[in-house]
Amino acid sequence: MTMGGRWSQWLGNHFQFGLTGYKQGSDATEQTLAGADMTWRYSAGTYLRGEFAQSDGAGSGYSSSRTEVTITPPPLVKMSML
């Protein structure tokens, strides 16, 4: 049996919090995962995201991990002289 879920909620216009959970198998083949993440939106198109996750279980013999940081600078302001 496999169960899992994801919840996220924006608090105001700048912070989003999320939770993730997952469970698969039973007895010796059980796998679990729990995670939390947060997004801080500085301005439209500029975000800072972070996450933490922990897993447990024998698994299927394959594991993969990825770390990602995305920083998008705000657009440049163009000035002109008349």
Summary of the structure (lengths in Angstrom):
residues: 82
radius of gyration: 19.1
end to end distance: 69.3
largest distance: 75.1
contacts: 159
relative contact order: 0.20
helix: 4%
strand: 55%
